[in-house]
Amino acid sequence: MNADHEHVFRTHWWRAVATVARLVGDLEIAEDAVQDACAVALVQWPDRGVPHNPGAWLVSTARHKALDRLRRESMRPDKEAAMMRELGEIEPGAGPGAAGDDELSLIFMCCHPALDIGVRVPLTLRSVCGLGTAEIAAAFLVPEATMAQRLVRAKRKIRQAGIPFRVPDREDVDRRLADVLRVVYLVFTAGHRAASGDTIIRADLCEEAIRLTRVLRELLPEEPEVTGLLALLLLTDARRAARLDSRGQIVLLTDQDRGLWDRQAVAEGAALVEQALRYGRPGPYQLQAAIAACHSTAPSAEATDWREIAALYNELIRHEPTPVVEANRAIAVAMAEGPAAGLVILDTLLANPQVAQWSQIHVGRADLLARLGRAADAVDAYRRALELEPPAAERAFLQRRIRELSAAADA
């Protein structure tokens, strides 16, 4: 599979699975049908070229594949009849409302409370984002075979329990919104810090998460956490063009060319933060968005209000008392009060064996050690981060920092 074809499949997988799942009422059949359509594309497109509308082609081909399977089974005449009525009537992308409803319905189905909480996000990453089972297994630190079994069981549960493919009523939306927002955020995270490949950014997932959050906000305009999530994604993604240099290597936030930031996205995100906070119901996404706004609206790295950021992390910990939030607070404290203060917090967190398997905490620790003039200890911390096998772009950054610090120590 060449890179162009892979990009097309990644881009249109979500919409294709959602459309076919609505038509057949079976997520497993929908996924298999879209997978079969991709296989057909790999045979036909090299000779015939990529269709003018590849998304429409994939959906049309997948619908026919699903219909063929239903006919072979000869067990679902009602589904076959429904599909026959709709074949050829629906063009993907013809109307933003219909497309958005299909995709939101798919997410709400994957986040249904009848499913085990531990499988909802992996299922959505597979069904909505098209991530491979190996990628998802790596993200959740479980064997690929184990993850494959979990996903198969979840899809069977959806079919056997008759979990509906629809956006639920308002009462159910309120109960399940936190799961849905977490899933959308993790979709964005999968793009913002890709778990595999030669680049750290998958723009397609970032853009899909933003687009879907906009649709969710249209449905729930008075939910401040939805608005907060949209603000957070916009403010974070606004820095995308500056995150890598011309060689594809990571550029730290403090060193980024702020002229490359998307100022329109920054302005929209900052306005959304203010709008969300006016509801007086602060939540984790609003607080994370407020932190991102502090970074994005500062005229320079030196002008960043680190004390405000540390205070916001203190509030965020009340909502999400996790090691990740505590580690980020440590960096803010280090910037506001000095690296030694932040290092104390990180060293305390590293007493947890699970936290010690998170490469980013070693990267943060290495930076603080370097700022304290402890170059040898910083190199050791960077090497520990490398041992945890981060993505290729991060490995290149860590190797570069090790070379720089080693050279400085030898000078």
C-alpha positions as CSV (number, residue, x, y, z in Angstrom):
1,M,0.0,0.0,0.0
2,N,1.5,3.3,-1.0
3,A,1.3,6.4,1.2
4,D,-1.3,8.1,-1.0
5,H,-3.7,5.2,-0.8
6,E,-3.2,4.8,3.0
7,H,-4.0,8.5,3.4
8,V,-7.2,8.1,1.5
9,F,-8.3,5.1,3.5
10,R,-7.5,6.8,6.8
11,T,-9.4,9.9,5.7
12,H,-12.6,8.2,4.6
13,W,-12.7,5.1,6.9
14,W,-14.7,6.9,9.6
15,R,-17.5,8.1,7.3
16,A,-17.6,4.8,5.4
17,V,-18.0,2.6,8.4
18,A,-20.6,4.9,10.0
19,T,-22.7,5.0,6.8
20,V,-22.6,1.2,6.3
21,A,-23.2,0.5,10.0
22,R,-26.4,2.6,9.9
23,L,-27.6,0.8,6.8
24,V,-26.9,-2.8,8.0
25,G,-27.2,-2.3,11.8
26,D,-24.1,-4.4,12.3
27,L,-20.7,-2.8,13.1
28,E,-18.7,-6.0,12.4
29,I,-20.2,-6.3,8.9
30,A,-19.7,-2.6,8.3
31,E,-16.0,-2.8,9.2
32,D,-15.4,-5.9,7.2
33,A,-17.2,-4.4,4.2
34,V,-15.1,-1.2,4.3
35,Q,-12.0,-3.3,4.7
36,D,-13.0,-5.4,1.6
37,A,-13.6,-2.1,-0.3
38,C,-10.1,-1.0,0.6
39,A,-8.8,-4.3,-0.7
40,V,-10.6,-3.8,-4.0
41,A,-9.2,-0.3,-4.3
42,L,-5.7,-1.6,-3.9
43,V,-6.3,-3.8,-6.9
44,Q,-8.2,-1.3,-9.1
45,W,-6.7,2.1,-8.3
46,P,-3.1,1.5,-9.5
47,D,-4.4,0.9,-13.0
48,R,-7.5,3.1,-13.1
49,G,-6.3,5.9,-10.8
50,V,-7.9,7.2,-7.6
51,P,-11.6,8.1,-8.2
52,H,-12.6,11.8,-8.2
53,N,-14.5,11.2,-5.0
54,P,-12.7,8.3,-3.2
55,G,-15.0,8.6,-0.2
56,A,-18.1,8.1,-2.2
57,W,-16.4,5.2,-4.1
58,L,-15.4,3.4,-0.8
59,V,-18.9,3.8,0.7
60,S,-20.6,2.6,-2.5
61,T,-18.3,-0.4,-2.8
62,A,-18.6,-1.2,0.9
63,R,-22.4,-1.1,0.7
64,H,-22.4,-3.6,-2.1
65,K,-20.0,-5.8,-0.2
66,A,-22.2,-5.7,2.9
67,L,-25.3,-6.5,0.8
68,D,-23.5,-9.5,-0.7
69,R,-22.7,-10.8,2.7
70,L,-26.3,-10.4,3.9
71,R,-27.5,-12.3,0.8
72,R,-25.0,-15.1,1.4
73,E,-26.1,-15.4,5.0
74,S,-29.8,-15.5,3.9
75,M,-30.7,-14.7,7.5
76,R,-31.4,-11.0,7.5
77,P,-34.0,-10.2,4.8
78,D,-35.1,-7.1,6.7
79,K,-31.7,-5.6,6.6
80,E,-31.2,-6.6,3.0
81,A,-34.5,-4.9,2.1
82,A,-33.6,-1.7,4.0
83,M,-30.2,-1.6,2.2
84,M,-31.8,-2.1,-1.2
85,R,-34.1,0.9,-0.6
86,E,-31.1,3.1,0.3
87,L,-28.5,1.9,-2.2
88,G,-27.7,4.8,-4.5
89,E,-29.7,7.3,-2.5
90,I,-27.0,8.5,0.0
91,E,-23.9,10.2,-1.2
92,P,-21.3,10.7,1.6
93,G,-20.7,14.3,2.3
94,A,-24.0,15.4,0.6
95,G,-25.2,17.0,3.8
96,P,-23.2,17.9,6.9
97,G,-26.1,17.1,9.2
98,A,-26.6,13.5,7.9
99,A,-22.9,12.8,7.9
100,G,-22.4,14.2,11.3
101,D,-25.3,12.2,12.7
102,D,-23.9,9.0,11.3
103,E,-20.5,9.6,12.8
104,L,-21.8,10.8,16.2
105,S,-24.1,7.8,16.2
106,L,-21.1,5.5,15.7
107,I,-19.3,7.1,18.6
108,F,-22.3,6.9,20.9
109,M,-22.7,3.3,20.0
110,C,-19.1,2.5,20.8
111,C,-19.5,4.4,24.1
112,H,-22.7,2.6,25.1
113,P,-22.8,1.7,28.9
114,A,-23.6,-1.9,28.0
115,L,-20.0,-2.2,26.8
116,D,-17.1,-2.7,29.2
117,I,-15.6,0.6,30.0
118,G,-12.1,-0.7,29.1
119,V,-13.1,-1.5,25.5
120,R,-15.0,1.7,24.6
121,V,-12.1,3.8,23.6
122,P,-10.2,1.0,21.8
123,L,-13.4,0.1,19.9
124,T,-13.8,3.7,18.8
125,L,-10.2,4.0,17.8
126,R,-10.7,1.0,15.6
127,S,-14.2,1.6,14.2
128,V,-14.1,5.4,14.0
129,C,-10.4,6.1,13.3
130,G,-9.4,3.0,11.4
131,L,-6.4,2.4,13.6
132,G,-5.0,-1.1,13.3
133,T,-5.3,-3.5,16.2
134,A,-1.5,-3.5,16.7
135,E,-1.5,0.3,17.1
136,I,-4.3,0.2,19.6
137,A,-2.7,-2.7,21.5
138,A,0.5,-0.8,21.7
139,A,-1.3,2.3,23.0
140,F,-2.9,0.3,25.8
141,L,0.2,-1.8,26.6
142,V,-1.5,-5.2,25.9
143,P,-0.7,-8.0,23.5
144,E,-2.2,-7.6,20.0
145,A,-4.1,-10.9,20.3
146,T,-5.6,-9.8,23.6
147,M,-6.8,-6.5,22.0
148,A,-8.2,-8.3,19.0
149,Q,-10.3,-10.6,21.2
150,R,-11.6,-7.6,23.1
151,L,-12.7,-5.9,19.9
152,V,-14.4,-9.0,18.5
153,R,-16.3,-9.5,21.8
154,A,-17.3,-5.8,21.9
155,K,-18.7,-5.9,18.3
156,R,-20.6,-9.2,19.1
157,K,-22.0,-7.6,22.3
158,I,-23.3,-4.7,20.2
159,R,-25.1,-7.1,17.9
160,Q,-26.4,-9.4,20.5
161,A,-27.6,-6.7,22.9
162,G,-29.2,-4.8,20.1
163,I,-27.3,-1.6,20.9
164,P,-28.9,1.0,18.6
165,F,-27.1,3.0,16.0
166,R,-28.4,6.5,16.8
167,V,-27.7,9.7,18.7
168,P,-29.5,9.0,22.0
169,D,-32.1,11.2,23.7
170,R,-31.0,14.1,25.9
171,E,-31.0,12.1,29.2
172,D,-28.7,9.4,27.7
173,V,-26.5,12.1,26.1
174,D,-25.9,13.6,29.6
175,R,-25.0,10.3,31.1
176,R,-22.7,9.3,28.3
177,L,-21.2,12.6,27.3
178,A,-18.0,12.2,29.4
179,D,-17.1,9.0,27.6
180,V,-17.8,10.5,24.2
181,L,-15.7,13.6,24.9
182,R,-12.9,11.3,26.1
183,V,-13.0,9.3,22.9
184,V,-12.9,12.4,20.7
185,Y,-10.0,13.8,22.7
186,L,-8.1,10.5,22.3
187,V,-8.8,10.5,18.6
188,F,-7.1,13.9,18.5
189,T,-4.3,12.7,20.7
190,A,-3.7,9.8,18.3
191,G,-3.1,12.3,15.6
192,H,-1.3,14.9,17.6
193,R,1.2,12.4,18.9
194,A,1.0,9.4,16.5
195,A,2.0,6.1,18.1
196,S,3.7,4.8,15.0
197,G,5.3,5.9,11.7
198,D,8.1,8.3,10.9
199,T,6.2,11.5,11.8
200,I,4.7,12.5,15.1
201,I,1.7,14.2,13.6
202,R,-1.3,12.6,11.8
203,A,-3.2,15.7,10.6
204,D,-6.2,13.6,9.3
205,L,-7.0,12.5,12.9
206,C,-6.5,15.9,14.3
207,E,-8.8,17.5,11.7
208,E,-11.5,14.7,12.1
209,A,-11.5,15.2,15.9
210,I,-12.0,19.0,15.5
211,R,-14.7,18.5,12.9
212,L,-16.6,16.0,15.0
213,T,-16.4,18.2,18.1
214,R,-17.9,21.1,16.0
215,V,-20.8,18.8,15.1
216,L,-21.2,17.7,18.7
217,R,-21.2,21.4,19.8
218,E,-24.0,22.1,17.2
219,L,-26.0,19.4,18.9
220,L,-25.2,20.5,22.5
221,P,-24.4,24.2,22.3
222,E,-25.0,24.8,26.0
223,E,-22.6,22.1,27.3
224,P,-19.5,24.0,28.4
225,E,-17.3,20.9,28.4
226,V,-18.0,20.4,24.7
227,T,-17.1,24.0,24.0
228,G,-14.1,23.6,26.2
229,L,-12.9,20.5,24.2
230,L,-13.3,22.4,20.9
231,A,-11.3,25.3,22.3
232,L,-8.6,22.9,23.6
233,L,-8.3,21.1,20.2
234,L,-8.2,24.3,18.2
235,L,-5.6,25.9,20.5
236,T,-3.4,22.8,20.5
237,D,-3.7,22.2,16.7
238,A,-3.0,25.8,16.0
239,R,0.7,25.1,16.7
240,R,0.9,22.2,14.4
241,A,3.0,23.9,11.6
242,A,5.6,24.9,14.1
243,R,6.0,21.6,16.0
244,L,8.4,20.1,13.4
245,D,11.3,21.6,11.6
246,S,12.1,21.2,7.9
247,R,13.7,17.9,8.6
248,G,10.7,16.6,10.5
249,Q,12.3,16.9,13.9
250,I,10.5,18.1,17.0
251,V,10.7,21.8,18.0
252,L,9.9,22.4,21.7
253,L,7.1,24.9,22.5
254,T,9.5,27.5,23.9
255,D,11.5,27.4,20.6
256,Q,8.7,27.4,18.1
257,D,8.3,30.2,15.6
258,R,5.0,31.7,16.7
259,G,4.6,33.3,13.3
260,L,3.8,29.8,12.0
261,W,0.9,29.4,14.5
262,D,-2.6,29.6,13.1
263,R,-3.7,32.9,14.6
264,Q,-7.3,32.4,13.4
265,A,-7.6,29.1,15.3
266,V,-5.9,30.7,18.4
267,A,-8.4,33.6,18.4
268,E,-11.4,31.2,18.0
269,G,-10.1,28.9,20.7
270,A,-9.4,31.7,23.2
271,A,-12.9,33.1,22.6
272,L,-14.4,29.7,23.1
273,V,-12.6,29.3,26.5
274,E,-14.1,32.5,27.7
275,Q,-17.5,31.5,26.5
276,A,-17.3,28.1,28.2
277,L,-16.1,29.5,31.5
278,R,-19.0,32.0,31.7
279,Y,-21.3,29.0,32.4
280,G,-19.7,28.7,35.8
281,R,-19.3,24.9,35.5
282,P,-15.6,24.4,35.0
283,G,-14.5,21.0,33.9
284,P,-11.2,19.3,32.8
285,Y,-11.5,20.3,29.1
286,Q,-12.2,23.9,29.9
287,L,-9.3,24.0,32.3
288,Q,-6.9,22.4,29.8
289,A,-8.2,24.9,27.2
290,A,-7.5,27.8,29.6
291,I,-3.9,26.4,30.0
292,A,-3.5,26.1,26.2
293,A,-4.8,29.7,25.9
294,C,-2.1,31.0,28.3
295,H,0.5,29.5,26.0
296,S,-1.1,30.4,22.7
297,T,-1.9,34.0,23.5
298,A,1.4,34.9,25.1
299,P,3.4,37.2,22.7
300,S,6.6,35.2,23.5
301,A,7.8,32.2,25.5
302,E,9.4,34.5,28.0
303,A,6.1,36.3,28.5
304,T,4.1,33.2,29.3
305,D,2.3,33.4,32.7
306,W,3.6,30.3,34.3
307,R,2.2,31.1,37.7
308,E,-1.3,31.2,36.1
309,I,-0.7,28.0,34.4
310,A,0.5,26.3,37.6
311,A,-2.7,27.6,39.3
312,L,-4.8,26.2,36.6
313,Y,-3.1,22.8,36.9
314,N,-3.9,22.9,40.7
315,E,-7.5,23.3,39.8
316,L,-7.3,20.6,37.1
317,I,-6.0,18.1,39.6
318,R,-9.2,18.4,41.6
319,H,-11.1,17.1,38.5
320,E,-8.4,14.7,37.2
321,P,-6.0,13.6,39.9
322,T,-3.8,11.7,37.6
323,P,0.0,11.3,37.3
324,V,0.0,13.0,33.9
325,V,-1.7,16.1,35.2
326,E,0.6,16.1,38.2
327,A,3.7,15.8,35.9
328,N,2.5,18.7,33.7
329,R,1.9,20.8,36.9
330,A,5.5,20.0,37.9
331,I,6.8,21.5,34.7
332,A,4.7,24.6,35.3
333,V,6.0,24.9,38.8
334,A,9.5,24.5,37.5
335,M,9.0,27.4,35.1
336,A,7.4,29.6,37.8
337,E,9.6,28.7,40.8
338,G,12.7,27.1,39.4
339,P,13.7,23.6,38.1
340,A,14.5,22.2,41.5
341,A,10.9,22.6,42.7
342,G,9.5,20.8,39.6
343,L,12.1,18.0,39.9
344,V,10.9,17.2,43.4
345,I,7.4,16.5,42.1
346,L,8.6,14.4,39.2
347,D,10.9,12.3,41.3
348,T,8.0,11.6,43.7
349,L,5.8,10.5,40.8
350,L,8.5,8.1,39.5
351,A,8.1,6.0,42.6
352,N,5.0,4.6,40.8
353,P,6.2,1.8,38.5
354,Q,3.5,2.5,36.0
355,V,4.4,6.1,35.7
356,A,8.0,5.1,35.2
357,Q,6.9,3.4,31.9
358,W,5.7,6.8,30.5
359,S,8.5,8.2,28.3
360,Q,7.4,11.8,28.6
361,I,8.0,12.0,32.3
362,H,11.7,11.1,31.7
363,V,11.9,13.7,29.0
364,G,10.5,16.4,31.4
365,R,12.9,15.2,34.1
366,A,15.8,15.4,31.7
367,D,15.0,18.9,30.8
368,L,14.9,20.0,34.4
369,L,18.2,18.2,35.2
370,A,19.8,20.0,32.2
371,R,18.6,23.3,33.5
372,L,20.2,22.5,36.9
373,G,23.5,21.9,35.2
374,R,23.4,18.1,35.8
375,A,24.2,17.1,32.2
376,A,25.2,13.5,32.9
377,D,22.0,12.8,34.8
378,A,20.0,14.5,32.1
379,V,21.6,12.2,29.5
380,D,20.6,9.2,31.6
381,A,17.0,10.4,31.8
382,Y,16.9,10.9,28.0
383,R,18.3,7.4,27.5
384,R,15.6,6.0,29.8
385,A,13.0,7.7,27.6
386,L,14.6,6.1,24.5
387,E,14.4,2.7,26.1
388,L,10.6,3.0,26.2
389,E,10.5,3.1,22.4
390,P,8.7,6.4,21.6
391,P,7.7,7.3,18.0
392,A,10.4,7.9,15.5
393,A,10.3,11.7,15.5
394,E,10.6,11.7,19.3
395,R,13.5,9.3,19.2
396,A,15.3,11.6,16.8
397,F,14.7,14.5,19.2
398,L,16.0,12.5,22.2
399,Q,19.1,11.4,20.4
400,R,19.8,15.0,19.3
401,R,19.5,16.2,22.9
402,I,21.8,13.4,24.1
403,R,24.4,14.4,21.6
404,E,24.1,18.1,22.5
405,L,24.4,17.5,26.3
406,S,27.3,15.0,25.8
407,A,29.2,17.5,23.7
408,A,28.6,20.3,26.2
409,A,29.8,18.0,29.0
410,D,33.0,17.2,27.1
411,A,33.7,20.9,26.2
